[in-house]
Amino acid sequence: MNNRKIDKLDLEILNILQADGKISNAEIARKVGKAPSAVLERVRKLKKGDIIKGYECIVNHKALGRGLTAFTSIRVEEGVGATEVGRKLAEFPEVLEVHYTAGRDSYLVKVRVEDTEALQATLAKFGTIGPVRDTNSTIVLTTVKESRVIPLPGDEE
């Protein structure tokens, strides 16, 4: 990772890209008042410095038959700091996020599946991972906010 200092222009570019990852370089340049070549170089440096990790398409999960979202806490018996179980959990396609956590449970996992039967099947698959000892799931009724946008310094609340 690059230790390059992020300045105000970088933050402006990042805010624009977080709002619209498909925006053209020329449009970013127009918005920040710089030459397209200068903006392109900035974006390249942000990518090289691992500040911009990638771009993604946000899909309507309900339209694709994945209407149930659940957060599952998983208790495991593995050494402190070991994350082998987490890597195995991440291999399941219905698992969107795996977080190694402090506290009684070792992992917090976000799952998107079709329905409760599919959730039950997913939990059964989790149980086949040797060190998994217990799961506790919370089913989402309504999502009020879901975002991958990181608030940047200078953002207004």
N, C-alpha and C positions, 0 to 999 in steps of 0.2 A: 504494500500500500504506500502510496505517495504521501509525503507529509506537507505538500504544498498548501499554503494558506488560502482559504476561500475568502474572496472579497465580495463586495456589494454586487458587482456585475455577475459573478458566479451565482450568487443567491437569486438574483433576478432571473437568470437563465433557468436555474433549477425550479423556481416557482412556475415559470411558463411551461416547462416540460412536464411537471407534475400535473398541471391542469390539462395538458393536451400533448401526449407523447408522440402524436403524428404530425405536429405542427412543422412546417418547413423551416429550414435554416434561415431563409430569406425573411420569413415572417417574424422569427425570433429577433433577427437583426433589426428589423423595422421597429419592433416594440421596445428594444433596449437602446436604439439610436446608435448602433455600431455597424461596421461593414460586415457583410455575410462571411467573409474570410476570417475576420477576427472572432466572430461567434463560433464558426466551425472549429477553429483552433481551441477555443475555450471548452467546447463540448468534448473534443477529443481528449484534452487534458483531464477533464472531469471523469471520463470513462477510464483512461489510463490510471488515474489515481484511485480508482475503485469507489468514487463518489456516486457516479451513475452506474448502477449494477445491471441495468437492462431495461427493456420496454416490454409491456405486456398488454394483451387484449383482455378486457373485462367482459366476461360472458354472463348472461342471465342464467344462473344455475337452475332456476325453476323451469325455464323453457326447455332445458335439457333433461328434465326428469330427476333433478337432484334437489328436491324441495325441502328436505329435512337437513338442518344444520345442528350439530351437537358438539359440545365441548366435553372431552373425556379426560378426567384425571386418572393417571395410571401409577400405581405403586409397584415398584420392582425391587428385586433383591439383586443388586449389582454393586460393585465397589463405588465408593464416593468418587465422583468425577468421571466415571465410566459412562459412555453414551452409546454403547453398542445397541442396546434395545431401541434407543431413539432412531438410530440409522435403519434398523429393521422396520420400525413403525412407518418411517418416511417412504418405504418402498410400496406401501399400499396405495393404489390410485385414488381411493376415496379420502385419503388423509391429505389435507391442504396445508396444515402447519403442525410442527412438532417443536415444543419448547421444553428444554430441560430446566427444571425449576428447583428452587430451594424449598424446604419444608417436608411435610410428611409424604406427599406424593412426588414422584420423580419427574413426571412428564405431564404437560397439558397439551392435548391434541385436538385440533379442529378437524371435524369430519363433515363431509357433505355426501348424503346418500338419498335414495329414493323415498324411503319410509322407515317406520320403526322395525319392520322385519329385516330390512337391509342393515339397519344399525345393529340389530342383534347378531346378524351374521358377521359383521365387521368386528364386533366385540369378541365373538368366538374366535376369529382369526388372531386377534391380539393375544388371546389366551394361549395360543399355540407357541408363543415366544416364551421359552423356558423361564426366564427370571420374572415374568409378569405375575404378580400375586393378586392384584385387585384393580378393578376399574369402577369409576363412578361417573356417569354421564349426566349432563344437563342439556335438555333439548331446547332449542331456540324457538320461541313462539312468533316473535316479530323482531326483525332487525331494524333498529332505529338509526344506526350509523355504522357503516363499514367503509373503511378507507385505508389506503396504503400511502396517502400523502403525509409527508413528514413536515410539521410546522417548522419553518425556518426563521432564524433571527430577523426581526423587523416585520414579521407577519402581524397584522392587526387581529385581535380577538373579536 
